Amino acid sequence: MELQEENRTGNRKGAEAEERDTLDVENQIQSALIKARAESKLTQSELAVKSGIRQSNISRIERGSAIPRIDTLVALAKAMGKKVIVSIQ
């Protein structure tokens, strides 16, 4: 009985850690996009025109209320003269 409770607790803690990791990645994407756009001296509207991604979608990504697909990130980066680089450690 105790072993089962330990496993359930351990699984819950594992899920919480996984959720934190996911949020960390989402925050990194959000911060990187904001920083890259600022460095490029583009407004959201200007980036929208250059990338073909709607300004409202760019805003949602930057606010953290949307997670962009890879192709969206690539289009945004390309419009800013940048590349998307992924690192798994």
Backbone torsions as a table, in degrees:
resi	resn	phi	psi	omega
1	MET	NA	-45.7	-179.7
2	GLU	-63.4	-38.5	-179.6
3	LEU	-61.8	-41.4	178.9
4	GLN	-63.9	-41.0	178.4
5	GLU	-64.1	-40.1	177.1
6	GLU	-60.9	-43.4	-179.9
7	ASN	-62.8	-43.9	179.2
8	ARG	-62.6	-43.4	179.0
9	THR	-63.6	-44.8	179.4
10	GLY	-61.2	-41.6	178.6
11	ASN	-64.5	-40.2	179.5
12	ARG	-64.5	-44.4	178.5
13	LYS	-63.2	-37.5	177.3
14	GLY	-63.4	-40.6	178.1
15	ALA	-65.9	-39.2	178.0
16	GLU	-64.7	-41.1	178.1
17	ALA	-64.8	-40.7	178.6
18	GLU	-63.3	-41.2	178.6
19	GLU	-64.3	-40.6	177.0
20	ARG	-61.9	-43.0	178.9
21	ASP	-61.5	-42.4	179.3
22	THR	-62.8	-45.6	178.9
23	LEU	-62.5	-36.9	178.9
24	ASP	-62.9	-43.9	178.7
25	VAL	-63.5	-43.8	179.2
26	GLU	-61.4	-41.4	178.3
27	ASN	-65.5	-37.0	178.0
28	GLN	-64.1	-42.0	178.5
29	ILE	-63.0	-47.1	-179.8
30	GLN	-58.6	-50.1	-178.7
31	SER	-63.4	-41.6	-179.4
32	ALA	-63.6	-40.4	179.4
33	LEU	-66.1	-45.0	179.2
34	ILE	-60.3	-46.2	-179.1
35	LYS	-63.5	-45.9	-178.7
36	ALA	-63.0	-41.0	179.9
37	ARG	-65.9	-40.4	178.6
38	ALA	-64.1	-43.1	178.0
39	GLU	-63.0	-32.8	179.8
40	SER	-81.2	-6.9	-179.5
41	LYS	54.8	43.7	178.5
42	LEU	-114.3	143.0	170.5
43	THR	-79.8	167.4	175.2
44	GLN	-59.8	-39.9	-179.8
45	SER	-64.1	-42.3	178.6
46	GLU	-65.4	-41.8	178.0
47	LEU	-64.4	-36.7	178.2
48	ALA	-60.9	-45.4	-179.7
49	VAL	-63.7	-45.0	-177.1
50	LYS	-69.7	-31.7	-173.8
51	SER	-98.1	-20.8	-174.7
52	GLY	80.1	9.6	177.0
53	ILE	-100.3	132.4	-178.1
54	ARG	-59.3	142.3	179.4
55	GLN	-57.7	-38.6	-179.8
56	SER	-63.7	-34.2	177.4
57	ASN	-70.9	-39.5	176.5
58	ILE	-61.1	-43.9	178.4
59	SER	-60.4	-44.2	-179.9
60	ARG	-63.6	-39.0	178.0
61	ILE	-65.6	-46.8	-178.7
62	GLU	-65.6	-30.8	177.7
63	ARG	-79.6	-15.2	-179.0
64	GLY	87.2	13.4	179.8
65	SER	-95.8	0.8	175.6
66	ALA	-144.6	145.9	176.4
67	ILE	-107.8	120.2	-176.1
68	PRO	-74.4	149.1	171.2
69	ARG	-73.5	162.8	-179.8
70	ILE	-59.6	-44.2	-178.4
71	ASP	-64.3	-30.9	176.3
72	THR	-68.3	-45.0	177.8
73	LEU	-60.2	-42.6	-179.9
74	VAL	-63.3	-43.7	179.3
75	ALA	-62.8	-42.0	178.8
76	LEU	-64.9	-46.3	179.8
77	ALA	-61.3	-45.7	-179.7
78	LYS	-60.1	-40.3	179.8
79	ALA	-65.2	-22.8	179.0
80	MET	-98.6	4.6	-178.9
81	GLY	72.6	29.5	-178.3
82	LYS	-124.2	173.9	177.4
83	LYS	-122.7	153.6	171.7
84	VAL	-90.9	127.5	178.3
85	ILE	-122.1	127.5	-178.2
86	VAL	-108.4	138.2	178.6
87	SER	-132.2	126.5	175.0
88	ILE	-114.0	121.6	-176.0
89	GLN	-118.8	NA	NA
